[in-house]
């Protein structure tokens, strides 16, 4: 498991009504809920409403949780049940004028959905991008299943928790996942065929009446063409299994201030009884998420590190079981049932966006900026991961991995686990063996000065940004290390040439062993990685992306600030920075640290 965990002790303290524990539990749970709901509902529903309703139900049902270690599975189950309620309420609601306006807004801005946000935040390209786009073509049932299966594949939930969240036995889950993957495979082929240049003439005639909006109905129509057309069918010959594409992929980070806003709405800081009293609403009467009574929303929200199968129809009917119940699993508290009142659902809102991309749909309705928007120089970044090892010079287990985009799309910032603290001040970079050229004119006594390559210049700028941030915290500057430069460069090349964003590439030693092999003596070691693009093959383009990724890491907020902790750790004194642009124009960044 790469990602998400909640300590049983924290759950117990929250059940006991401790305010600090409640706040922390909500903060740790919110990224998972946000990603499940976002991917299951996309832009077709008010994600903020469902997230808020889910967290209210979690707070209300928490005192009845009998096994604190079962919290994760129970949280996912509550989330899925709320998604089902919301979907059914929307389907059963009368077709009012306000609802028609909402649907019209969705048509006017078809890209304002969670898939668009995923592509922007994680800066995905190639088959990863095609896979995300393909999810738009799935049936609602498959979207819901995908929202959990995605998390399992990326390493944030276990298969046991998946089965528990769906309330199904493992065999039934396997069958349903298999069907969903088959539909996803067909949708990926549709996405590829529609984007092919030159396009298929027969396909063009088939889509003549298509309105341009992905849907399950049109996926089925186009799938028939794919089966009959040798030209289009051959496009799927090199499709990589989605499990390989999604492994280690980060969660979409919360918008800045989202956690503070939610805590103010659900009253997590009050006693559980107060939170329960705040829940007299019906599933169709979600509290208004448009409220603007939060001008001072705290910006200490979490960017989560690391992101989901379905579950709309369980064995007990369309809503499925309210609580997962497996033969081996612990008893979980029944989620509160409230009668549905048809027609009382307040209109959903498909909001227009703020900032660079101009649209983030339902994810930009509050006075909150996406974490990525903090870096104006990065417009299509991808993900990042942070890793921390400690103790005795032997490789440790990854503290965390993420492909986020803290600015993630804005820049990739993920948030894995790393640790750090304070040390000595000094904004200046100390002269030490370096893999990158120093901008100083007196760097070498040679007759002619060779200008640094764009990659080297980018690494120099990244180091400057890092040491400026350390100086602001009263920390000594990091010194470039030849050994760390070698280890970071080797790993960066592996990622860029096929491994993808990962701390552990096939056939490669773990971080500690890599640094030791490069001649580095360490008792504490860390690594940050990121990628984004495409950018132009210029110093400004490459450096802009590398610096943007680094600034997004520095912009992370606790507790999801693994990259930031590595950069600002008082335990680290040396760094190796590798930057490279691949043939597709994507920039890859690796920062290796040691004491």
C-alpha positions as CSV (number, residue, x, y, z in Angstrom):
1,X,0.0,0.0,0.0
2,X,1.4,3.3,-1.0
3,X,-1.0,5.7,0.4
4,X,-3.7,6.4,2.9
5,X,-3.9,5.2,6.5
6,X,-5.7,6.2,9.6
7,X,-4.5,5.1,13.1
8,X,-7.0,3.3,15.2
9,X,-6.1,5.4,18.1
10,X,-7.1,8.5,16.3
11,X,-10.5,7.0,15.4
12,X,-11.0,6.0,19.1
13,X,-10.2,9.5,20.3
14,X,-12.6,11.0,17.7
15,X,-15.3,8.6,18.8
16,X,-14.7,9.8,22.3
17,X,-15.5,13.3,21.2
18,X,-12.1,14.9,21.4
19,X,-12.2,18.0,19.2
20,X,-8.6,17.9,17.9
21,X,-9.0,14.2,17.0
22,X,-12.3,14.9,15.2
23,X,-10.7,17.7,13.2
24,X,-7.7,15.5,12.3
25,X,-9.8,12.5,11.4
26,X,-11.9,14.7,9.0
27,X,-8.8,16.1,7.5
28,X,-7.3,12.7,6.9
29,X,-10.6,11.3,5.5
30,X,-11.6,14.1,3.3
31,X,-9.1,13.6,0.4
32,X,-10.3,10.0,0.0
33,X,-14.0,10.9,0.1
34,X,-13.4,13.8,-2.3
35,X,-11.7,11.5,-4.9
36,X,-14.3,8.8,-4.7
37,X,-17.2,11.2,-5.1
38,X,-15.5,13.2,-7.8
39,X,-14.7,10.2,-10.0
40,X,-18.0,8.6,-9.4
41,X,-20.2,11.6,-10.1
42,X,-17.9,13.7,-12.3
43,X,-19.5,17.0,-13.4
44,X,-23.0,15.6,-13.5
45,X,-23.7,16.3,-9.8
46,X,-22.7,18.6,-7.1
47,X,-19.6,16.9,-5.7
48,X,-19.2,19.4,-2.9
49,X,-22.7,18.6,-1.6
50,X,-22.2,14.9,-1.6
51,X,-18.8,15.2,0.1
52,X,-20.4,17.3,2.8
53,X,-23.3,15.0,3.2
54,X,-20.9,12.0,3.5
55,X,-18.8,13.6,6.2
56,X,-21.9,14.6,8.2
57,X,-23.0,11.0,8.1
58,X,-19.6,9.8,9.1
59,X,-19.6,12.0,12.1
60,X,-23.0,10.9,13.1
61,X,-22.3,7.2,12.8
62,X,-18.8,7.3,14.2
63,X,-19.8,6.7,17.9
64,X,-21.3,3.3,16.8
65,X,-18.2,2.0,15.1
66,X,-17.3,-1.1,16.9
67,X,-13.9,-1.8,15.4
68,X,-11.6,1.2,15.0
69,X,-9.4,-0.7,12.6
70,X,-12.4,-1.0,10.2
71,X,-12.8,2.7,9.8
72,X,-11.4,2.9,6.3
73,X,-13.7,0.3,4.9
74,X,-16.7,1.8,6.7
75,X,-15.8,5.3,5.4
76,X,-15.7,4.0,1.8
77,X,-19.0,2.3,2.3
78,X,-20.7,5.4,3.7
79,X,-19.3,7.4,0.7
80,X,-20.7,4.9,-1.8
81,X,-24.1,4.8,-0.1
82,X,-24.3,8.6,-0.3
83,X,-23.3,8.6,-3.9
84,X,-26.1,6.1,-4.7
85,X,-28.7,8.2,-2.8
86,X,-27.6,11.3,-4.6
87,X,-27.7,9.6,-8.0
88,X,-31.2,8.2,-7.4
89,X,-32.5,11.5,-6.0
90,X,-31.3,13.2,-9.1
91,X,-32.9,10.7,-11.4
92,X,-36.2,10.8,-9.5
93,X,-36.3,14.6,-9.1
94,X,-38.9,16.4,-11.3
95,X,-37.6,18.1,-14.4
96,X,-37.8,21.7,-13.1
97,X,-36.7,24.9,-14.8
98,X,-33.8,25.2,-12.4
99,X,-32.6,21.7,-13.2
100,X,-32.9,22.4,-16.9
101,X,-30.6,25.4,-16.4
102,X,-28.1,23.2,-14.5
103,X,-28.1,20.7,-17.3
104,X,-27.7,23.4,-19.9
105,X,-24.7,24.7,-18.0
106,X,-23.1,21.3,-18.0
107,X,-23.5,21.1,-21.8
108,X,-22.0,24.6,-22.2
109,X,-18.9,23.5,-20.3
110,X,-18.5,19.8,-21.0
111,X,-14.9,19.7,-19.8
112,X,-15.7,21.0,-16.3
113,X,-15.6,17.6,-14.7
114,X,-13.3,15.4,-12.5
115,X,-11.7,13.9,-15.6
116,X,-10.7,17.3,-16.8
117,X,-9.4,18.1,-13.3
118,X,-7.4,14.9,-13.2
119,X,-5.7,15.6,-16.5
120,X,-4.9,19.2,-15.4
121,X,-3.8,18.3,-11.9
122,X,-1.7,15.3,-12.8
123,X,-0.6,16.5,-16.2
124,X,-1.2,13.0,-17.6
125,X,-0.2,12.1,-21.2
126,X,-0.3,9.1,-23.5
127,X,-2.3,6.1,-22.5
128,X,-2.8,7.5,-19.0
129,X,-4.6,10.4,-20.5
130,X,-6.6,8.2,-22.8
131,X,-7.7,6.1,-19.8
132,X,-8.9,9.1,-17.9
133,X,-10.8,10.4,-20.9
134,X,-12.3,6.9,-21.4
135,X,-14.0,7.0,-18.0
136,X,-16.4,9.6,-19.4
137,X,-17.9,7.0,-21.6
138,X,-18.9,4.5,-18.8
139,X,-22.3,3.8,-17.4
140,X,-23.0,5.3,-14.0
141,X,-22.7,1.9,-12.3
142,X,-19.3,1.4,-13.8
143,X,-18.2,4.9,-12.9
144,X,-19.0,4.2,-9.3
145,X,-17.1,0.9,-9.3
146,X,-14.2,2.6,-11.1
147,X,-14.0,5.2,-8.3
148,X,-13.0,2.6,-5.8
149,X,-11.1,0.3,-8.1
150,X,-9.0,3.2,-9.2
151,X,-8.0,3.7,-5.5
152,X,-7.1,0.1,-5.1
153,X,-5.0,0.0,-8.2
154,X,-3.2,3.2,-7.3
155,X,-2.5,1.8,-3.8
156,X,-4.8,3.8,-1.6
157,X,-7.2,1.0,-0.6
158,X,-6.9,-2.7,-0.3
159,X,-9.0,-5.3,-2.2
160,X,-10.6,-6.3,1.1
161,X,-11.6,-2.8,1.7
162,X,-13.0,-2.6,-1.8
163,X,-15.2,-5.6,-1.1
164,X,-16.2,-4.2,2.2
165,X,-17.2,-0.9,0.7
166,X,-19.4,-2.6,-1.8
167,X,-20.9,-5.1,0.6
168,X,-20.1,-7.9,-1.7
169,X,-18.1,-11.1,-1.5
170,X,-14.6,-11.1,-3.2
171,X,-15.8,-13.4,-6.1
172,X,-18.7,-11.1,-6.9
173,X,-16.4,-8.1,-6.8
174,X,-14.0,-9.8,-9.2
175,X,-16.7,-10.5,-11.7
176,X,-18.0,-6.9,-11.6
177,X,-14.5,-5.4,-11.9
178,X,-13.9,-7.7,-14.9
179,X,-17.1,-6.4,-16.6
180,X,-16.2,-2.8,-15.8
181,X,-12.6,-3.2,-17.2
182,X,-14.0,-4.6,-20.4
183,X,-16.2,-1.5,-20.8
184,X,-13.2,0.7,-20.0
185,X,-11.1,-1.1,-22.6
186,X,-13.8,-0.4,-25.2
187,X,-14.0,3.2,-24.2
188,X,-10.2,3.6,-24.5
189,X,-10.4,2.3,-28.0
190,X,-13.2,4.8,-28.8
191,X,-11.1,7.7,-27.4
192,X,-8.1,6.6,-29.5
193,X,-10.2,6.2,-32.7
194,X,-11.8,9.6,-32.4
195,X,-8.5,11.2,-31.9
196,X,-6.7,9.4,-34.7
197,X,-5.3,11.4,-37.6
198,X,-6.2,10.9,-40.3
199,X,-9.5,9.7,-39.1
200,X,-11.5,6.7,-40.3
201,X,-14.1,7.9,-42.9
202,X,-16.6,5.3,-41.8
203,X,-16.3,6.4,-38.2
204,X,-16.8,10.0,-39.3
205,X,-20.1,9.0,-40.9
206,X,-21.1,7.0,-37.8
207,X,-20.6,10.0,-35.5
208,X,-22.3,12.5,-37.9
209,X,-25.2,13.0,-35.5
210,X,-23.2,12.8,-32.3
211,X,-23.5,15.9,-30.1
212,X,-19.9,15.6,-28.9
213,X,-20.7,14.5,-25.4
214,X,-19.3,11.2,-24.2
215,X,-22.0,8.8,-23.1
216,X,-22.5,5.1,-22.5
217,X,-25.0,4.9,-25.3
218,X,-22.6,6.3,-27.9
219,X,-19.8,4.1,-26.6
220,X,-22.0,1.1,-27.4
221,X,-22.8,2.4,-30.9
222,X,-19.1,3.2,-31.6
223,X,-18.0,-0.1,-30.2
224,X,-20.0,-1.9,-32.9
225,X,-18.0,0.1,-35.5
226,X,-14.7,-0.8,-33.8
227,X,-15.6,-4.5,-34.0
228,X,-16.4,-4.3,-37.7
229,X,-13.7,-1.9,-38.8
230,X,-10.2,-3.4,-39.1
231,X,-8.6,0.0,-39.3
232,X,-10.1,1.2,-36.0
233,X,-9.9,-2.2,-34.3
234,X,-6.1,-2.3,-34.9
235,X,-5.7,0.9,-32.9
236,X,-6.0,-1.2,-29.7
237,X,-3.1,-3.5,-30.4
238,X,-0.7,-1.7,-28.0
239,X,-3.1,-0.8,-25.2
240,X,-1.4,-1.3,-21.8
241,X,-3.5,-2.8,-19.0
242,X,-5.0,0.0,-16.9
243,X,-3.5,-1.5,-13.7
244,X,0.0,-0.7,-15.0
245,X,-1.1,2.8,-15.9
246,X,-2.7,3.7,-12.6
247,X,-0.3,2.1,-10.1
248,X,1.1,4.8,-7.8
249,X,-1.0,7.5,-9.2
250,X,-1.8,10.3,-6.7
251,X,-5.1,11.5,-5.4
252,X,-6.4,14.8,-6.8
253,X,-5.5,17.3,-4.1
254,X,-8.2,19.2,-2.3
255,X,-8.8,22.9,-3.3
256,X,-6.9,25.2,-1.0
257,X,-9.0,25.9,2.0
258,X,-11.4,23.1,1.3
259,X,-10.8,21.4,4.6
260,X,-11.3,24.5,6.6
261,X,-14.5,25.2,4.7
262,X,-15.8,21.7,5.4
263,X,-15.0,21.8,9.1
264,X,-16.9,25.0,9.4
265,X,-19.9,23.4,7.6
266,X,-20.1,20.0,9.4
267,X,-19.1,21.3,12.8
268,X,-16.4,18.7,13.3
269,X,-14.8,20.9,15.9
270,X,-17.8,20.5,18.1
271,X,-18.8,17.4,20.1
272,X,-20.2,14.5,18.1
273,X,-23.6,15.2,19.6
274,X,-23.6,18.6,18.1
275,X,-22.6,17.1,14.8
276,X,-25.5,14.7,15.0
277,X,-27.9,17.5,15.8
278,X,-26.8,19.2,12.6
279,X,-28.1,16.4,10.5
280,X,-31.9,16.8,10.4
281,X,-31.8,17.1,6.7
282,X,-32.8,14.5,4.1
283,X,-30.5,13.0,1.5
284,X,-32.2,15.3,-1.1
285,X,-31.8,18.4,1.1
286,X,-28.1,19.0,1.0
287,X,-26.9,22.1,2.8
288,X,-26.2,24.9,0.4
289,X,-22.6,24.6,-0.7
290,X,-22.8,28.0,-2.5
291,X,-22.7,29.9,0.8
292,X,-20.1,32.6,0.8
293,X,-20.0,33.0,4.5
294,X,-16.4,31.8,4.7
295,X,-14.2,34.7,3.6
296,X,-11.5,33.7,5.9
297,X,-11.2,30.1,4.9
298,X,-8.0,28.7,6.3
299,X,-5.5,27.6,3.7
300,X,-4.1,24.8,5.8
301,X,-5.9,22.2,3.7
302,X,-4.4,18.9,2.6
303,X,-3.2,17.9,-0.8
304,X,-3.4,14.2,-0.7
305,X,-0.8,11.9,-2.0
306,X,-1.3,9.3,-4.1
307,X,-6.4,8.0,-6.1
308,X,-11.1,4.3,-7.3
309,X,-15.0,0.2,-8.6
310,X,-18.3,0.9,-8.3
311,X,-21.0,-0.3,-6.1
312,X,-24.2,1.3,-7.1
313,X,-26.3,-1.8,-6.9
314,X,-25.6,-4.2,-4.1
315,X,-27.3,-7.5,-3.3
316,X,-30.0,-5.7,-1.3
317,X,-31.4,-3.6,-4.1
318,X,-30.4,-0.4,-5.9
319,X,-28.9,1.2,-2.9
320,X,-27.1,-1.9,-1.8
321,X,-26.3,-2.6,1.9
322,X,-25.8,0.4,4.1
323,X,-22.8,-1.2,5.7
324,X,-20.3,-3.7,4.5
325,X,-20.7,-7.0,6.2
326,X,-18.3,-9.8,5.2
327,X,-17.9,-13.2,6.8
328,X,-14.5,-12.3,8.2
329,X,-15.0,-8.6,8.6
330,X,-16.0,-6.8,11.8
331,X,-19.5,-5.5,12.4
332,X,-19.8,-2.0,11.2
333,X,-22.4,0.5,12.4
334,X,-25.5,1.0,10.4
335,X,-25.4,4.2,8.5
336,X,-28.3,6.5,9.4
337,X,-31.3,6.2,7.1
338,X,-33.4,9.2,6.3
339,X,-36.5,9.1,4.2
340,X,-36.2,10.6,0.7
341,X,-38.5,13.4,-0.1
342,X,-38.8,13.6,-3.9
343,X,-38.5,17.0,-5.5
344,X,-36.8,18.7,-2.6
345,X,-33.2,18.4,-3.9
346,X,-31.8,21.8,-4.3
347,X,-30.6,22.5,-7.8
348,X,-27.0,21.4,-8.5
349,X,-24.6,23.9,-9.7
350,X,-22.1,23.6,-12.5
351,X,-19.8,26.5,-11.8
352,X,-17.4,28.2,-14.1
353,X,-13.9,28.3,-13.1
354,X,-11.3,30.6,-11.9
355,X,-7.8,31.0,-12.9
356,X,-5.6,29.8,-15.6
357,X,-7.6,27.0,-17.1
358,X,-10.7,28.9,-16.8
359,X,-12.9,26.0,-15.7
360,X,-12.9,23.4,-13.0
361,X,-16.7,22.9,-13.0
362,X,-18.2,21.8,-9.7
363,X,-14.7,22.0,-8.1
364,X,-14.4,25.7,-8.3
365,X,-17.6,27.0,-6.8
366,X,-16.1,28.3,-3.6
367,X,-13.7,31.2,-3.1
368,X,-11.0,28.6,-3.2
369,X,-8.1,28.3,-5.7
370,X,-6.8,24.9,-6.6
371,X,-3.5,24.3,-5.0
372,X,-2.0,24.1,-8.5
373,X,-3.1,27.6,-9.4
374,X,-0.4,28.9,-7.1
375,X,2.2,28.5,-9.7
376,X,1.5,30.5,-12.8
377,X,4.4,29.2,-14.7
378,X,3.2,25.6,-14.7
379,X,0.2,24.9,-16.8
380,X,0.2,21.2,-17.3
381,X,2.3,19.6,-14.7
382,X,1.8,16.1,-13.7
383,X,2.6,14.4,-10.5
384,X,5.1,14.2,-7.9
385,X,6.2,11.8,-5.2
386,X,8.1,12.1,-2.0
387,X,10.1,9.4,-0.3
388,X,11.9,9.4,3.0
389,X,14.3,6.8,4.5
390,X,16.0,7.0,7.8
391,X,18.2,5.2,10.1
392,X,21.5,3.5,9.8
393,X,22.3,3.9,6.2
394,X,20.1,1.1,5.0
395,X,17.2,1.5,2.7
396,X,13.9,2.0,4.5
397,X,10.4,1.6,3.3
398,X,8.8,4.4,1.3
399,X,7.2,6.9,3.5
400,X,4.9,7.8,0.8
401,X,4.4,8.2,-2.9
402,X,2.2,10.5,-4.8
403,X,1.6,11.7,-8.2
404,X,-0.1,14.7,-7.3
405,X,0.1,18.0,-8.5
406,X,0.1,20.3,-5.8
407,X,0.3,22.6,-8.1
408,X,0.1,19.6,-9.8
409,X,-1.3,20.8,-12.7
410,X,-0.4,23.4,-11.8
411,X,2.3,21.5,-10.6
412,X,2.8,18.3,-9.3
413,X,2.9,18.0,-5.8
414,X,1.9,14.9,-4.1
415,X,2.2,14.2,-0.7
416,X,3.7,11.3,0.5
417,X,5.4,10.9,3.7
418,X,8.6,12.5,4.6
419,X,9.8,14.1,7.7
420,X,11.6,17.3,8.4
421,X,12.3,20.1,10.8
422,X,14.6,23.0,11.4
423,X,18.3,23.9,11.2
424,X,20.6,26.7,10.4
425,X,20.0,29.7,8.3
426,X,21.6,30.9,5.1
427,X,20.2,31.6,1.7
428,X,23.3,31.1,-0.2
429,X,24.3,28.0,-1.9
430,X,27.6,26.6,-0.8
431,X,30.1,25.6,-3.4
432,X,30.4,21.8,-3.5
433,X,30.8,19.1,-6.1
434,X,27.9,19.6,-8.4
435,X,26.4,17.8,-11.4
436,X,25.0,21.1,-12.6
437,X,27.0,24.1,-13.8
438,X,27.2,27.1,-11.5
439,X,25.9,30.4,-13.0
440,X,28.9,32.2,-11.5
441,X,31.1,33.6,-14.1
442,X,34.2,32.5,-12.2
443,X,33.1,28.9,-12.1
444,X,35.9,27.5,-14.2
445,X,39.3,28.9,-15.2
446,X,39.0,27.6,-18.8
447,X,39.6,29.9,-21.7
448,X,36.1,29.6,-23.0
449,X,33.0,29.4,-20.8
450,X,30.5,26.8,-21.9
451,X,27.0,27.8,-21.1
452,X,25.0,25.2,-19.2
453,X,22.5,23.1,-21.0
454,X,18.8,23.8,-20.5
455,X,18.6,20.8,-18.2
456,X,21.5,22.0,-16.1
457,X,20.3,25.6,-16.0
458,X,16.9,24.3,-14.8
459,X,18.6,22.3,-12.0
460,X,20.5,25.4,-11.0
461,X,17.2,27.4,-10.8
462,X,15.6,24.6,-8.8
463,X,18.4,24.7,-6.3
464,X,18.1,28.4,-5.9
465,X,14.4,28.1,-5.2
466,X,15.0,25.3,-2.6
467,X,17.7,27.3,-0.8
468,X,15.6,30.5,-0.8
469,X,12.8,28.5,0.9
470,X,15.3,27.0,3.4
471,X,16.7,30.5,4.2
472,X,13.2,31.7,4.9
473,X,12.9,29.0,7.5
474,X,16.3,29.7,9.0
475,X,17.8,26.6,7.5
476,X,21.3,26.2,6.0
477,X,21.4,25.8,2.2
478,X,21.7,22.4,0.7
479,X,25.0,21.7,-1.0
480,X,25.2,19.9,-4.4
481,X,26.7,16.4,-4.1
482,X,28.3,14.6,-7.0
483,X,27.0,11.2,-5.7
484,X,23.5,12.4,-5.2
485,X,23.7,14.0,-8.7
486,X,24.6,10.7,-10.1
487,X,21.8,8.8,-8.3
488,X,19.1,11.4,-9.1
489,X,20.2,11.5,-12.8
490,X,20.1,7.7,-13.2
491,X,16.7,7.5,-11.6
492,X,15.4,10.4,-13.6
493,X,16.4,8.7,-16.9
494,X,14.7,5.5,-15.9
495,X,11.5,7.4,-15.2
496,X,11.7,9.3,-18.5
497,X,12.5,6.2,-20.6
498,X,9.5,4.0,-19.6
499,X,9.2,3.6,-15.9
500,X,6.9,6.5,-15.4
501,X,6.6,8.5,-12.2
502,X,7.8,6.1,-9.5
503,X,10.3,5.8,-6.7
504,X,10.9,2.1,-7.6
505,X,11.5,1.4,-11.2
506,X,11.7,-2.2,-12.5
507,X,15.2,-3.6,-12.1
508,X,16.3,-0.7,-10.0
509,X,17.6,-0.7,-6.4
510,X,15.7,1.1,-3.7
511,X,16.6,4.7,-2.9
512,X,19.0,3.9,-0.1
513,X,20.9,1.4,-2.1
514,X,21.0,3.8,-5.1
515,X,22.6,6.5,-3.0
516,X,25.1,4.1,-1.4
517,X,26.1,2.8,-4.8
518,X,26.8,6.4,-5.9
519,X,29.3,6.7,-3.0
520,X,26.9,8.6,-0.7
521,X,27.3,8.0,3.1
522,X,23.9,8.5,4.6
523,X,21.8,7.8,7.7
524,X,18.9,9.8,6.4
525,X,17.8,9.9,2.8
526,X,14.9,11.3,0.9
527,X,13.6,11.7,-2.6
528,X,11.1,14.0,-4.4
529,X,10.0,13.3,-8.0
530,X,7.8,15.1,-10.4
531,X,6.9,15.4,-14.1
532,X,4.9,17.8,-16.3
533,X,4.6,19.1,-19.7
534,X,4.9,19.2,-22.6
535,X,7.1,22.3,-22.8
536,X,9.3,23.8,-25.4
537,X,13.0,22.7,-25.7
538,X,14.3,25.9,-24.3
539,X,15.8,26.9,-21.0
540,X,12.8,29.0,-20.1
541,X,10.4,26.2,-20.9
542,X,12.3,23.4,-19.0
543,X,13.3,25.5,-16.1
544,X,9.8,27.0,-15.8
545,X,8.3,23.5,-15.4
546,X,11.0,22.3,-13.0
547,X,10.7,25.4,-10.8
548,X,6.9,25.2,-11.0
549,X,7.0,21.6,-9.8
550,X,9.3,22.6,-6.9
551,X,7.2,25.6,-5.9
552,X,4.1,23.4,-5.8
553,X,5.9,21.0,-3.5
554,X,6.8,23.9,-1.2
555,X,3.2,25.1,-1.4
556,X,1.9,21.8,0.2
557,X,0.1,22.0,3.5
558,X,0.2,19.7,6.5
559,X,-0.4,16.9,6.9
560,X,0.1,16.2,3.2
561,X,3.4,17.9,2.7
562,X,5.9,15.1,2.2
563,X,7.8,16.9,-0.6
564,X,7.9,20.1,1.4
565,X,9.2,18.3,4.5
566,X,12.0,16.8,2.4
567,X,13.1,20.1,1.0
568,X,12.9,21.9,4.4
569,X,14.3,19.1,6.5
570,X,17.0,20.1,8.9
571,X,18.4,16.6,8.7
572,X,19.4,17.0,5.1
573,X,22.5,18.9,4.0
574,X,23.2,17.6,0.5
575,X,21.1,17.3,-2.6
576,X,21.3,16.0,-6.1
577,X,18.9,17.5,-8.7
578,X,18.3,16.0,-12.1
579,X,16.1,17.6,-14.7
580,X,15.5,16.4,-18.2
581,X,13.0,16.9,-21.1
582,X,12.1,13.7,-23.0
583,X,11.3,13.4,-26.7
584,X,7.6,14.1,-26.0
585,X,8.4,17.4,-24.4
586,X,7.7,16.3,-20.8
587,X,10.0,17.4,-18.1
588,X,11.1,14.9,-15.4
589,X,12.5,16.1,-12.1
590,X,14.3,14.1,-9.3
591,X,15.6,15.5,-6.1
592,X,17.7,13.1,-4.0
593,X,18.6,14.2,-0.4
594,X,21.0,13.0,2.3
595,X,22.4,14.2,5.6
